[in-house]
Amino acid sequence: MKHLFLGFLSVAPLLTALFPRTKSSFPRQLALSQGDSVPPRSAAAGLLAHLHTSDILLDLDVADRAQLFAAIGRYLAEAHGLHQDCVTSALQRREQIGSTALGHGVAIPCARIKESSVVHVLYVRLRRPIEFAAPDGRPVSEAFVLLVPKQATEAHLHLLSEATQVFADQRLRERLRLCCNAGEIIRSLAQWRQPSRISPPAGR
């Protein structure tokens, strides 16, 4: 399938690293109106349960991955009371294992946070694309950040899998990039339906 590119077909490194066996200065966006409820049939419902409009950061100005992770740590410290250095270090350690860029300008930085007991999901759109060692060589302009508690569960693994499916859809990627505020991004994700796969004819 043309819309499923190589980076999205191989998410094992992300899963293995995240689930091993053994008053803010950031750009805030518009809140949802009363009618913007999440449809129960949304294929991104798991992510939307953890993604809040205040955690959608648009036009973030950073020069590289290190600045991005520092900015994420700073934001989570200001908005959610997490320890800034813990978040930044966890994202950096994960990135040292292998790039979390998936291709087509998208990355899913992810990490387990010892001090957190809940999932934190952020959508970040960068002012300028940055180098991310992506499998297709393209710089990253969008980051979908997934932070889970240290004791990660199968439910958390499902969230990461769901995120890769969401950004594997070319139409949705294009639609998200046209969104002007957090409300539009939430609505686009809420309306998303996973593209159906065409089964091969019987006997082949």
Order of alpha helices (4+ residues) and beta strands (2+ residues): alpha-alpha-alpha-beta-alpha-alpha-beta-beta-beta-beta-beta-alpha-alpha-alpha
